[in-house]
Amino acid sequence: MKLQIVNPKSKLVRRPYGGIAVILAESFGLSALVLSKVEGAKNLKSQIETCPPSVWRNRKSKITFLTSLFVLLTSIFSTPAFAGSIVAWGEPWVGVDLSGGFVKVDAGEFHSLGLKQDGSIVAWGRNRYGQCNIPSPNSGFIAIAVGGYHSLGLKQDGSIVAWGYNDDGECNIPSPNSGFIAIAAGDWHSLGLKQGGSIVAWGYNYYGQCNIPSPNSGFIAIAAGGGWNGGGHSLGLKQDGSIVAWGDNRYGQCNIPSPNTGFIAISAGYGLSLGLKQDGYIVAWGSNDYGQCNIPSPNSGFIAIAAGGGWEGGYSLGLKQDGSIVAWGANGYGQCNIPPPNSGFIAISAGAYHSLGLKQDGSIVVWGDNYIIPSPNSGFIAISAGWSHSLGLKQDSSIVAWGSNGYGQCNIPSPNSGFIAISAGGWYGYSLGLKQTGIFKIKTIVAWGENYYGQCNIPSPNSGFIAISAGAMHSLGLKQNGSIVAWGDNDNGKCNIPSPNTGFIAISAGEYHSLGLKQDGSIVAWGANNYGQCNIPSPNSGFIAISAGSSYSLGLKQDGSIVAWGYNNYGQCNIPSPNSGFIAIAAGGYHSLGLKQDGSIVAWGDNSSGQCNIPSPNTGFIAIDAGSGHSLAIKKGCQYKLTGDLNDDCRVGWEDVRIFTGQWLDSDGSANLDGFNGINFLDFALLADNWLIDCNIDPNNPACIPK
């Protein structure tokens, strides 16, 4: 709803209140607060409430004034759309809170660990081998180490706990499991440092990475790296400041440069080794195909180092005395792009394609191949799950992206504003965003990411779109006139919209086929049909929603039942009973999701990555989407405690006033904000104090207290 000024000649003092145009018109009669409805207004004058400025400025009178306006305004303004936080499950999207309380971090190939002040470990990332399942009891830890697909934790009593991939014995700690003071994990081998200065090694040993050179004594630090085709090497720092290296040396990663003295820290990466000198100078040796050994100038003032990388190249991190991070080497996933502000860091860790930084306040910052839902996790109104990345649309019309970023699919083009719809697709990753700009609300499509098949080349004219859908290699756009535009890869004819190309109200692009929903409730399908994914079951009528997956299709009927057809080797077309009460559907790689009227989610099909294990409590969900091996949902609610936020949408506005008036003078209820004396003006005063504060937009507001 838009508002206009009734008296344009008056001297105005504008005071924005969300979507409400509030104008103090100093020359409007005695002075007035003007609220004028534009669309559908029959009598503008009847929609003007006036009050003297002296009354408005008085807090108690302001409360009375707001209450008197309630009936008027609820007839003018519609209830705001619900927003919420994102819940993710499956692989590798493990939702965690990284906002504080951490003292150590470590990044592996595709998963990470964070050690908390209370001695517990938090894990996130890929979990195919249980590398994120911390054994019970999750307490008493003092150090962590992340390998390729396994994890290590060091207990206060000097024992090591290991979990995850163990085919090479990397989780089999040799006896006696006691007296350890440090741990390190390579791709497939593990190291432990004993109190007496000796090293214990176990796991994969093809390159001799577990054969500690003699004499095995006098060590004060250890590091384990990885390498191509099972390669791995180990580093040990001696008390005298010299480094010992052993294992895979195909890239010279075990050839310590001379003079081998004065070292205070070591780090082993992918065919790469780093050593930090007492004077803050970094020495690097080993593979240098991406410049990972070329320390940026000035090479001074460093206090910590981290070597990372994977088969797509190595990279290095250095932490400066001033709390800033320097990164160099392979950057295909943005692992060297430190998020601003680049300050306040106290620890670093480099994984295969992602990086971690620990801040002074105990929070963890993640960048690169990042599978963490960005903070603040609130204010989302739409989600989209791709093959390896995800998108979230905020109330403020901005897009948040996370996941694999090898093709820039998470780099939202500037300006990141004005978006009204999103879609994540692509085997390698690309994104679509539908914009609404200008006073005429022109709707255009923005595309970014992998574009080998032209799936990001929107056909001209790029205007008049009302819906978008990104498939594996092709894209669909729905026009206001009900026609569909398709572009990108056209193998199997998935871009050839059947005639007549009119009357469509919804679209969905799958891996090799496309779906369109007509106004009459029928579905049109085209493209690959090798599994019958384009054979809509009879009767082809009464559909209200569609979703195309990998060679299978879903359709939602008006009666709340789901129809599924096509590829069914994982049971993704076997809708669980009772097949009723559904209000939304999502077809993923080989698993399916259905959202019920009661806010619960039903999942079925492939569950190899846990993508069908809905986190508890399975309630309060308002949106769903399914990716290749992960699932997303928006949960109605707010991550912040905000006094006056009665509908739990992270802001105080007219809907809260509506709820408040419904409980007026009751003895108790959610509107009893002060906790006693029933619901009265004292409670409304607390609501008014936070009037139009929005924690989704301004989470740092002192009124927004994290739950």
DRENGU-692343 format. One line per field, with one value per residue (C-alpha): residue number from 0; residue in one letter; x, y, z. Coordinates in steps of 0.5 Angstrom, whole numbers, plus 500, padded with zeros to 3 digits. Each point is the difference from the previous one (the first is absolute). Example, Ala and Ser with C-alpha at 12.3 -4.5 7.8 and 13.67 -1.06 7.14 Angstrom:
2
i: (0_1)
aa: (A_S)
east: (525_502)
north: (491_507)
up: (516_498)
REM end
This chain:
707
i: (0_1_2_3_4_5_6_7_8_9_10_11_12_13_14_15_16_17_18_19_20_21_22_23_24_25_26_27_28_29_30_31_32_33_34_35_36_37_38_39_40_41_42_43_44_45_46_47_48_49_50_51_52_53_54_55_56_57_58_59_60_61_62_63_64_65_66_67_68_69_70_71_72_73_74_75_76_77_78_79_80_81_82_83_84_85_86_87_88_89_90_91_92_93_94_95_96_97_98_99_100_101_102_103_104_105_106_107_108_109_110_111_112_113_114_115_116_117_118_119_120_121_122_123_124_125_126_127_128_129_130_131_132_133_134_135_136_137_138_139_140_141_142_143_144_145_146_147_148_149_150_151_152_153_154_155_156_157_158_159_160_161_162_163_164_165_166_167_168_169_170_171_172_173_174_175_176_177_178_179_180_181_182_183_184_185_186_187_188_189_190_191_192_193_194_195_196_197_198_199_200_201_202_203_204_205_206_207_208_209_210_211_212_213_214_215_216_217_218_219_220_221_222_223_224_225_226_227_228_229_230_231_232_233_234_235_236_237_238_239_240_241_242_243_244_245_246_247_248_249_250_251_252_253_254_255_256_257_258_259_260_261_262_263_264_265_266_267_268_269_270_271_272_273_274_275_276_277_278_279_280_281_282_283_284_285_286_287_288_289_290_291_292_293_294_295_296_297_298_299_300_301_302_303_304_305_306_307_308_309_310_311_312_313_314_315_316_317_318_319_320_321_322_323_324_325_326_327_328_329_330_331_332_333_334_335_336_337_338_339_340_341_342_343_344_345_346_347_348_349_350_351_352_353_354_355_356_357_358_359_360_361_362_363_364_365_366_367_368_369_370_371_372_373_374_375_376_377_378_379_380_381_382_383_384_385_386_387_388_389_390_391_392_393_394_395_396_397_398_399_400_401_402_403_404_405_406_407_408_409_410_411_412_413_414_415_416_417_418_419_420_421_422_423_424_425_426_427_428_429_430_431_432_433_434_435_436_437_438_439_440_441_442_443_444_445_446_447_448_449_450_451_452_453_454_455_456_457_458_459_460_461_462_463_464_465_466_467_468_469_470_471_472_473_474_475_476_477_478_479_480_481_482_483_484_485_486_487_488_489_490_491_492_493_494_495_496_497_498_499_500_501_502_503_504_505_506_507_508_509_510_511_512_513_514_515_516_517_518_519_520_521_522_523_524_525_526_527_528_529_530_531_532_533_534_535_536_537_538_539_540_541_542_543_544_545_546_547_548_549_550_551_552_553_554_555_556_557_558_559_560_561_562_563_564_565_566_567_568_569_570_571_572_573_574_575_576_577_578_579_580_581_582_583_584_585_586_587_588_589_590_591_592_593_594_595_596_597_598_599_600_601_602_603_604_605_606_607_608_609_610_611_612_613_614_615_616_617_618_619_620_621_622_623_624_625_626_627_628_629_630_631_632_633_634_635_636_637_638_639_640_641_642_643_644_645_646_647_648_649_650_651_652_653_654_655_656_657_658_659_660_661_662_663_664_665_666_667_668_669_670_671_672_673_674_675_676_677_678_679_680_681_682_683_684_685_686_687_688_689_690_691_692_693_694_695_696_697_698_699_700_701_702_703_704_705_706)
aa: (M_K_L_Q_I_V_N_P_K_S_K_L_V_R_R_P_Y_G_G_I_A_V_I_L_A_E_S_F_G_L_S_A_L_V_L_S_K_V_E_G_A_K_N_L_K_S_Q_I_E_T_C_P_P_S_V_W_R_N_R_K_S_K_I_T_F_L_T_S_L_F_V_L_L_T_S_I_F_S_T_P_A_F_A_G_S_I_V_A_W_G_E_P_W_V_G_V_D_L_S_G_G_F_V_K_V_D_A_G_E_F_H_S_L_G_L_K_Q_D_G_S_I_V_A_W_G_R_N_R_Y_G_Q_C_N_I_P_S_P_N_S_G_F_I_A_I_A_V_G_G_Y_H_S_L_G_L_K_Q_D_G_S_I_V_A_W_G_Y_N_D_D_G_E_C_N_I_P_S_P_N_S_G_F_I_A_I_A_A_G_D_W_H_S_L_G_L_K_Q_G_G_S_I_V_A_W_G_Y_N_Y_Y_G_Q_C_N_I_P_S_P_N_S_G_F_I_A_I_A_A_G_G_G_W_N_G_G_G_H_S_L_G_L_K_Q_D_G_S_I_V_A_W_G_D_N_R_Y_G_Q_C_N_I_P_S_P_N_T_G_F_I_A_I_S_A_G_Y_G_L_S_L_G_L_K_Q_D_G_Y_I_V_A_W_G_S_N_D_Y_G_Q_C_N_I_P_S_P_N_S_G_F_I_A_I_A_A_G_G_G_W_E_G_G_Y_S_L_G_L_K_Q_D_G_S_I_V_A_W_G_A_N_G_Y_G_Q_C_N_I_P_P_P_N_S_G_F_I_A_I_S_A_G_A_Y_H_S_L_G_L_K_Q_D_G_S_I_V_V_W_G_D_N_Y_I_I_P_S_P_N_S_G_F_I_A_I_S_A_G_W_S_H_S_L_G_L_K_Q_D_S_S_I_V_A_W_G_S_N_G_Y_G_Q_C_N_I_P_S_P_N_S_G_F_I_A_I_S_A_G_G_W_Y_G_Y_S_L_G_L_K_Q_T_G_I_F_K_I_K_T_I_V_A_W_G_E_N_Y_Y_G_Q_C_N_I_P_S_P_N_S_G_F_I_A_I_S_A_G_A_M_H_S_L_G_L_K_Q_N_G_S_I_V_A_W_G_D_N_D_N_G_K_C_N_I_P_S_P_N_T_G_F_I_A_I_S_A_G_E_Y_H_S_L_G_L_K_Q_D_G_S_I_V_A_W_G_A_N_N_Y_G_Q_C_N_I_P_S_P_N_S_G_F_I_A_I_S_A_G_S_S_Y_S_L_G_L_K_Q_D_G_S_I_V_A_W_G_Y_N_N_Y_G_Q_C_N_I_P_S_P_N_S_G_F_I_A_I_A_A_G_G_Y_H_S_L_G_L_K_Q_D_G_S_I_V_A_W_G_D_N_S_S_G_Q_C_N_I_P_S_P_N_T_G_F_I_A_I_D_A_G_S_G_H_S_L_A_I_K_K_G_C_Q_Y_K_L_T_G_D_L_N_D_D_C_R_V_G_W_E_D_V_R_I_F_T_G_Q_W_L_D_S_D_G_S_A_N_L_D_G_F_N_G_I_N_F_L_D_F_A_L_L_A_D_N_W_L_I_D_C_N_I_D_P_N_N_P_A_C_I_P_K)
east: (500_503_498_500_500_493_502_506_501_501_507_502_504_500_501_500_497_501_495_496_501_499_501_499_497_502_495_495_495_502_505_498_503_498_499_497_498_501_498_492_499_493_500_507_498_497_506_504_501_502_503_504_508_500_495_504_507_497_502_493_496_504_498_492_501_503_494_495_503_500_493_502_506_498_495_506_506_500_504_507_503_503_507_505_507_502_501_505_501_504_507_503_495_501_497_504_501_507_498_504_503_506_507_503_498_503_498_500_499_492_499_502_500_500_502_495_503_496_504_495_501_495_501_497_501_499_499_499_505_498_506_495_497_504_500_496_502_501_504_507_504_506_502_497_503_496_503_497_494_501_501_504_499_505_497_502_503_505_496_497_494_499_494_498_503_505_501_508_500_500_495_504_504_506_500_501_495_503_505_499_500_499_497_500_496_502_496_500_505_500_506_500_505_502_502_507_501_499_495_495_498_494_496_502_507_502_504_504_496_499_507_503_508_504_502_492_501_500_494_496_495_497_496_497_499_497_501_499_498_500_506_502_505_502_504_503_502_506_502_506_496_501_495_500_496_498_495_498_505_498_500_506_495_505_506_501_503_507_501_496_500_495_494_494_494_499_494_499_495_499_507_502_504_500_505_499_507_501_500_493_503_497_503_497_502_497_495_499_496_495_505_498_508_500_499_497_505_501_502_500_496_496_498_497_500_495_501_494_498_497_501_498_506_503_500_503_497_504_498_503_501_495_495_499_501_504_498_504_499_495_493_495_495_502_504_504_495_500_493_500_502_507_501_500_502_504_500_500_499_500_496_500_496_497_503_499_501_499_499_501_493_500_496_502_501_499_502_501_497_495_494_498_493_503_498_495_496_493_496_500_493_503_505_503_504_505_505_505_498_494_496_496_496_499_494_505_500_507_503_505_504_504_503_505_502_505_496_498_493_500_503_493_501_499_496_497_493_493_500_493_502_506_502_506_502_506_504_506_496_496_495_494_497_493_501_494_503_498_493_497_502_504_501_507_504_508_504_507_505_501_498_503_493_498_495_502_499_493_496_498_496_501_494_493_502_496_504_506_503_507_501_507_502_494_496_492_497_492_498_494_496_500_505_507_507_505_508_506_502_494_502_494_496_499_500_495_493_494_495_496_505_494_496_506_500_506_507_505_506_503_507_498_492_496_493_494_494_494_494_495_504_504_507_504_507_505_508_503_495_504_497_493_501_496_494_495_496_492_496_505_495_500_507_502_508_506_507_505_505_506_496_493_495_495_493_496_492_495_498_507_502_507_500_507_503_506_507_499_506_500_493_500_493_497_496_499_493_496_501_496_500_506_501_507_505_507_504_507_505_497_496_494_497_492_498_494_495_502_507_503_504_500_506_501_505_508_502_508_502_494_496_494_501_496_503_496_495_497_495_499_503_497_505_504_505_504_507_504_502_497_494_498_494_498_497_495_503_506_507_499_496_497_495_493_502_493_500_507_503_505_497_495_494_493_499_503_495_494_502_501_493_497_502_499_498_501_503_506_502_506_499_501_507_501_498_495_494_496_501_499_504_506_501_498_505_506_497_500_508_502_495_502_507_502_505_500_503_504_502_505_494_501_492_502_502_503_495)
north: (500_507_506_507_507_503_508_500_508_499_500_493_496_493_494_493_495_494_499_506_507_504_508_505_506_506_505_495_503_500_494_493_493_498_493_500_494_500_494_499_506_503_505_502_506_494_497_506_499_507_502_506_499_501_494_495_502_498_492_499_503_497_493_503_502_494_496_505_499_492_499_505_497_493_501_504_495_493_495_499_494_495_500_495_496_495_493_495_493_495_500_505_505_499_506_503_506_503_506_500_495_497_500_496_498_495_499_493_498_501_501_504_500_505_500_503_503_495_494_498_499_503_497_502_498_493_495_493_497_502_505_505_496_501_494_501_503_506_503_501_502_504_500_498_497_499_495_499_496_499_504_500_502_501_499_504_493_499_495_501_499_498_499_500_497_494_496_501_500_507_500_494_503_496_497_503_506_505_505_504_508_501_497_501_497_499_497_493_500_503_502_501_503_497_504_498_503_493_500_494_499_495_499_500_500_498_506_499_506_496_498_505_501_499_502_501_505_507_502_506_500_496_501_495_501_497_499_498_492_499_504_502_503_502_505_501_506_499_503_503_504_495_496_493_498_493_496_502_505_500_507_502_501_496_504_505_507_502_502_495_504_505_497_501_497_495_498_495_501_496_499_506_502_507_502_506_503_504_506_500_497_495_494_496_494_495_500_507_500_505_504_497_501_507_504_507_506_502_493_502_501_493_496_494_496_495_496_497_498_494_497_506_504_502_507_503_504_505_504_506_503_506_494_500_494_500_494_498_494_497_504_496_500_506_497_506_505_502_503_508_502_497_501_497_493_496_493_497_493_499_494_497_506_503_505_501_506_500_507_503_500_493_499_497_503_495_501_497_493_502_496_504_504_507_504_503_494_504_504_495_499_495_495_496_494_498_495_502_507_504_506_504_506_505_505_506_497_498_493_496_494_495_493_498_507_497_504_506_497_503_507_504_506_507_503_494_503_500_493_496_493_495_494_496_494_497_494_505_506_506_504_504_506_504_507_506_507_507_503_496_493_497_493_498_494_500_494_498_494_494_502_494_499_507_499_507_504_502_501_507_504_498_503_498_494_498_493_496_493_498_493_496_503_504_506_502_506_501_507_504_498_493_498_496_502_495_500_496_493_497_493_495_507_502_507_499_502_497_504_503_504_504_499_498_502_496_497_495_498_493_497_498_502_506_500_506_501_503_504_494_496_495_499_500_497_500_497_493_495_494_498_503_507_503_495_504_495_501_503_506_505_504_501_506_499_497_498_496_496_496_496_500_505_502_503_503_499_505_495_500_493_499_497_497_497_498_497_496_496_504_500_507_499_496_505_498_499_504_504_506_507_502_507_500_495_500_495_499_496_493_502_504_505_501_506_499_505_499_502_493_497_493_498_493_497_500_501_499_507_500_505_497_500_507_503_500_503_499_506_507_499_505_498_495_498_494_500_494_497_505_504_507_502_507_500_505_504_504_499_506_502_507_503_501_495_496_496_498_503_504_507_504_503_500_493_500_505_496_494_505_503_493_499_506_500_493_497_497_498_501_508_500_503_502_493_503_504_497_503_508_507_498_494_504_505_495_498_507_501_495_503_498_497_494_495_497_507_502_494_504_505_499_498_494_495_493_494)
up: (500_498_504_497_504_500_500_496_501_508_503_501_505_498_505_496_504_496_494_503_498_506_499_505_496_504_496_499_504_508_498_498_499_493_498_493_496_492_497_501_504_499_505_502_505_504_501_503_508_503_506_503_500_508_500_496_503_507_500_504_495_495_502_501_493_497_503_497_493_501_496_495_498_500_495_496_501_498_505_499_497_505_499_504_501_496_502_496_500_496_497_500_503_508_503_506_504_499_504_506_506_495_502_495_492_495_493_496_493_500_508_506_507_505_508_505_506_504_497_495_492_495_493_493_493_496_505_495_505_506_501_503_505_506_505_507_504_497_505_503_493_500_493_493_493_494_494_493_503_507_506_507_507_505_507_507_502_494_497_492_497_493_495_493_494_503_494_501_507_501_506_503_506_502_507_505_498_506_501_493_500_493_494_492_495_492_495_502_506_507_504_508_504_507_506_500_493_496_494_499_492_498_493_493_499_493_499_507_503_507_500_505_499_506_505_501_506_501_496_503_494_494_493_495_493_494_493_493_499_508_501_507_504_507_503_507_504_505_506_497_494_495_495_499_494_497_495_493_497_493_500_505_506_504_498_505_498_503_505_504_507_503_499_505_496_494_496_494_494_494_497_504_506_504_506_504_503_507_496_497_493_496_496_495_496_496_494_498_493_503_503_507_502_498_507_498_502_505_503_507_507_499_506_497_494_496_494_496_493_497_493_497_503_506_504_506_506_505_506_501_507_499_499_492_496_493_495_494_495_497_500_496_506_503_505_500_500_508_501_503_505_500_507_507_498_505_496_493_497_492_498_493_497_506_505_507_505_507_503_506_502_499_494_494_493_494_493_493_499_506_502_506_499_501_506_502_499_500_495_495_495_495_499_494_500_495_498_505_502_503_499_505_499_506_502_497_493_501_498_505_496_503_498_495_496_495_494_504_501_507_498_499_495_503_502_504_501_497_499_500_498_500_497_501_495_496_501_501_502_498_503_497_504_498_501_500_499_498_502_494_504_494_501_497_501_503_499_502_501_495_493_496_497_499_506_503_493_501_493_498_502_507_503_502_504_506_502_499_500_500_498_499_493_498_503_499_501_500_497_503_493_503_495_501_498_500_499_501_498_496_499_501_498_507_497_495_503_497_497_501_505_504_506_505_507_503_497_502_497_502_498_493_499_502_503_499_503_497_502_500_504_495_500_493_500_495_499_502_501_501_507_498_504_495_500_505_503_498_502_498_504_506_501_504_501_496_501_495_503_497_495_504_502_505_500_506_499_503_505_503_497_496_493_498_494_497_502_507_502_506_502_498_497_506_504_507_503_501_494_502_503_496_498_497_496_498_496_501_497_502_506_501_505_502_504_504_503_507_498_500_495_497_496_496_495_500_507_499_502_506_495_503_507_502_506_506_502_493_501_498_493_495_493_498_494_498_497_498_507_505_502_502_503_503_507_503_505_503_502_505_506_498_505_497_494_501_494_500_494_502_500_504_495_499_500_507_502_497_504_506_499_500_507_503_507_500_507_496_493_496_500_507_499_507_503_505_501_494_493_500_498_504_495_494_502_500_493_498_502_495_495_493_502_495_502_493_498_506_504_504_503_508_500_496_505_497_502)
REM end
